[in-house]
């Protein structure tokens, strides 16, 4: 049954961004979709025509990539700069999505809803029920709780209550809800979702695309003239959920240390704030680079001796920083900024692959960086331990296999469908 189900079952993923977008959730989704297609499943992705950092992009409405049928729906293109514009982008995606899903889905298909835009599972659940499809929620964060924690956007209490009630109803209606962390799973159980309908499958890194490289051979270091410095890196989205002020305080405290530099690669609200504040303070030890394409990711990650990850403490259990997996793939030590008793802090401590400091303690971060720079051999050993942890518990192959097995199990409980996703 397993082989036959893989040959005939169809799975549709829904997320606002997918290939060729380079945001973390887009890359994870696209990687899984391509992997499942190579194993004989009929796979489609439904997304918008935007890129995460380029709302003006007009990607093709339909594309065939790595055996995956991509359907991109029309949306407004205000982007992420203003909350009102972002909300309109969400609403137009909600409006355009059902028409495409109605045409794609058949009885017995599996439809996987991610969490961008927030609460998209409400729309997907309705269409899935009407079409007889199997619903899976792939939860990358927890909304509206995350909006309450960040006050972005500020939501009145009655609306929060209503959104949580509707969200929880869609989770209870799903055949399975996949979370990316244990604390997130525990939270949804506390919200009344049956533990039997929750499975933890962590995100992963492109460990085959991010190969460990010596820092001295890094082109980016050479480009920035940092061959002889101890480089502290941050790679990826530095958004509202992340803490940029502690990084700034540490960089300011180390501004007179010619042997230490910071390289910030990526984008986001915090990235823009940090860049503006560093320029205002005249910090010559902080360098900024845009997102790097996948073929340059190994070199970009190799630029740093130590990589930072941050998560605001109030968001523990609502978000799991996926940056850790890329850092571990690059065989680099991890410096976590956030709750010292949080999920990632515990992981780093148990594996002895870096350090953690509380949010707002730039002085402690600066001290930890100085200790790492003073003992480069131990810093490199921490990086190797991070890679070992990744290979043992968080590999791409293991995550793909978990998804493959889950989808096959769901397909075996539903009427198989024919390959019609074209």
N, C-alpha and C positions, 0 to 999 in steps of 0.2 A: 504493500500500500504506500510505503514511504516514497519509493522511487516514482511510482505512478502519480502520486499527489504532487510531487515536485514538478512533474512534466505538464500537468494540466492546470494546476492552481494559478490564480492570478492575484497579484498584490498591488495595491495602489497606495502610494505615500503622498501625504499632503503636508506641505510646508511652504511658507512664503518665499523661501529662497532655496535654490538647488544649483547644480552644475550650470554654468561655470563660476558661480559665485564662490568666494573664498572664505566666507564667514564659517565659524567652527561648526555650527549645527548643519549648515549646508554641506560642508565637506563630509561630515559623518554620514548624513543621509545619502548623499550621492555615492559614497564609497560602498555603503551597504546595498543600495539598489543595484549597482553594477555587479557586486559580488553575487547576489542572489540570481541575477539574470544569467551569469556565467554557469550557475548550477542548474539551469533548466527551467526556472520559474519565469512566468510572464509578468513583467514588472513595468509599472508606469509611475511617474511622478507628476503631481500637479502643483504648480508654483506660480508666482507672479513673473512679470517680464522685467523686473528691476534687479539690481544688485544691491547688496546690503549697504555699501558705501557710495552708491551711484544711482539715485532714484530716477535720473534722466535716462538711464540705459533702456534700450528697447530691444530686449532679447527676442529671438524668434518665438512665434506663437506655438510652433511645434518643432520638435527636434528628436532625432533618433541617435542615442549616444550609448555606447557600450551595451547594446542590446536592450536599452531602456527607452520606452516612449515617454517623452517629456511634453506635457501640455501646460502652456503658460497662459493664464487668464489676464484679462485687462484689469488694471487698477488705476486709481489716481497716482500721481508721482510727486507727492510733497516731500517724502523722505523723513528722516529721523530727527531733523533739527528742531522742529517745533511739535509740541505734543498734539495740538489740534490737527496739524497736517498729518501726523502719524496716525491719529484716530480715523481720519478720513480714508487714508490708505487701507487701514484695517477694514473699515466698513465696506469699501468697494470690493475688497477681496472676498468678504463674506457674501456679498451680493453675486459676484461672478462665479464663485466656486460651485454652487449646487448644480448649475446647468451642465458643467463639464462632468461632475461626479455622476449625475443621473445618466449621462450617456455612456460613461465608462463602466459603471458597476453592474454586475449581474449577481444573481443568487449564488451564494457560496464563495464569492470573492472575499478577500481580506483587505480592508482599508485601514491604513495606519495614519492616525492624525498626530502630528507633532504639536508644539505649543507656540508657534509663530504663524499667524497672529494669536494673541491670547484668546482662549475659549473657543478656538476653531472647532474643538470636538463637539460643541453644541450643534453646529451646522452639519458636520460630518455624521454625527449620530443620527440625525433626522433622516438624511438621505440613505444612510446604511440600513436603517430600519425599513424604510419604504421599498428599498431594492432587495432586501433579504441578504445583505452583505454582513460580514463579520467585522465588528469594530475593535480595533486595538488603539489605545492611547499611548503615545511615546512621550513621556513627561520630562522635558528638559528643565522646567522651572515650575513654580507654584503661583498661579494667579487666581484671585486678586491679592493674595497675601503679600506678594512681592511689591505690588503697587502701594499697599498700606505701609510697608516698611520703608519704602523709598519716598513716599508721598509724591510719586510720579506715575500717573496723575493723582491729585488729591481726590479721593472718592468719599462721598457721604456714607455713613454707616448703613443706612437702609439698602443702598445699592450694593455695598460689599456683602451684606447678608444675602441678598438676592442672587448675586453672581456666584457666591460659594454654593448656595443651594442648587443652582442650575448646573454648576460644574460637577458637584458631587453626584448629581443624578446621572450625568453623562458618563461618569466613571463607573458607577454601579451598573449601568446598562451595557458597558463594554465587556467583551469576552475576556480581555486581559488589559492590564495597565502596566506598562513598562516604565520603571523609574531608573534613574542613573545613580542612585545612592541609597544606602540603608536608612539614613535618617529621613529621607523623603518618603520612602516606603512606610516607615513607622508613622509619619504624619498622616498619610492618607488612610491608614488603618484607623487612626484616631478620629478621622472624619466619617467613618462608617463604611468605608470600602472594604469588602471582604479580603482577608489576607490571601485567600486562594485565587483572587483575581488580580494579584500584584506580583510582578516578577522583577527582580533587580538585574539589569544588564548594564554595566558601566559603559560609558563612552570609551573610545580608544584613540590611539594615535596611528598615523601612517608610519609604523615602525620600519616598513620596507622603503618608505620614501624619505624618512629622516634617519640618516645613517650617522653614527657618532664620528666626529672628525676632530683632529687636534686644532686648538684655537689658533696656533701659529700659522696654519695653512689657510685661514679663513680670508676670503676675498673682501668681505665687508669690513673686517678689522683693518685690512690694508687700505681700503678706500677711505676710511675715517681716520687713518693714521694712529691706530690704537694697538699696534703690534706688541708694545712693551707694557701695556697697562693690564691690571686686573679689571675685567669688564663685568658689570652687573647688568643683566638683560631683563626686559619685559617684552613678551611677544604675544600679540593678539589684541582682542578688544579690551580697552581700558574704559569701561562704561560706568554707569551710575551705581552699579552693584559692587564696584571695586573701589579701593581706597588709593587715591593718588597723592594725598597730602603727606602720608607717612614717607612715601618715596621722595617727595620734594624735600621734606625736612632732613632726611638722611643725606641726600645729594648736597643740600646746602651745608650740612655739618661737615661734609668731606670735600668741600670745594677747593680747599687748599692742599689736598693730598693729590699730588701729580700722578700717583701710581694707580688711581682708581677712577674709572669712568662708567657712566650709565648709558646704555643704548636702549631706547624705547621704540619698538617696532609695532605698528598696528594702527589703531584709530579708536574713535569713540569719544564720548563726552569728557571722560576723565583725561584722555590723551590730549584733547584740545586745552583743557584747563591746566594740565601740567606743563604743556608746551608754552602757554602764555605766561604762566607764573615763572617758569625757568628763564624766559626771555626778559621778563620784568626785573628779575633778581640778578640778571647777568651771569647765570651759571654756565660756564664754559665746559663743564664736565658732564653735561647731559646732551646726548645726541638723539635726534628723532628721525625715524625712517618710516615710510608707508608700509602697508601690508606687502608681504613678499609672495610671489607666485610659488606654486608647489615645487617647481624644479629648482628653486633657490632656497627652499626652506632649510635644508641641511646646512648650507653655508650660513644662513641667517642665525639659526639656532647655535651653531658652533662659535659665533662671534663672542658669546658670553661664557665666562667661567662659572657663573652662578645665575640662575634665572629666578625672578620673583613671581609669585602668585598672590592675589589678594581677594578677599571676600569680606564684605561688611558683616560683623558678627550677628546682626539681627536677621541675616539671610541664611544662616545655617539651616539646612533641611529644606530650603526653598530653591537653592541653586547648588550645583556641585561644579567647582572650577575644573573644566576639561583641559586647561593648559598644562596641568601636571603630566598628562600622558605624552604630550609632545616633548616636554622637558626631559622626561625619563627616557624617551626614545633617543634623544640626542646625547644621553649619558651625561647629564649635567645635574649638579646639586640644586636643591629647591629651597628657596627662602619664602616662607608663607607669612603673610600679613593678615591677621584676623583673630578669631577666637582660638586661643591656645589649646582649648579642649574640643575644637571642632573636628569634623570628620577628616578633613585633609591634614590638619595638624597632627592628629593621632596617627594617621597613616605614615606621615613623614617621620615622626618620632619612633614608631615601631620598626620601620625599615632603616632607621639611622641614615637617611639620605638627604639631610639638610637641617634646617632650623625653623622655628616659628617665633614671631614677635607679635605683641598685641597691636591692634590698630591705634594710631596716634602716638606711638613711641618711636619716632624717627631716630632718637638717640640710641635706642636698643638695636634698631636695624643697622645703624652706622657701626656700632660695636661688633655686631655679628658679621658684617661685611669685612671689617678689619681682621677679625679672627680667621675668616676664610681665606683672605688674601695672604695672611701670614703663614698659613699652613696649606699651601696649594696641593700638596700630595693628599692630604685628608679630604680636601674639597673634591678632588678627582675621584677618590675612593667613594665618596658619597654619591657622585654621579653614576659610578658603576653599580652601586647598590640600587639606585633608582631604576636603572635599566633592568637589573635582575628581577626586581619587583614587577616591573611592567611585563616582562616575558613570562613570569610565573602566574600572574593574576589578571592582567589587564591587556592581553595581547589582542590584536585585531582579529586573528584567526579564531580565538576563543569566543569573542563577542559575536562574530559572524555565525559561528556554529550554534550559539545559543539562540540567535534570531532564527536561523534556519530550522532548528528543531521546534521552536515555539510555533512558527508559521505552519509547519507540517502537522503538528498536533492539532492546531485549530482547523486546518483544512480537512483532517480526517474526521472531524466532528461536524463538518458541513458538507453540503452537496458540492462536489468538484465542479469547476467551471472550465470552459474551453478557453484557449488563448485568443482573446478578442481585443487586446489593448493596443490597437494600432490606429 
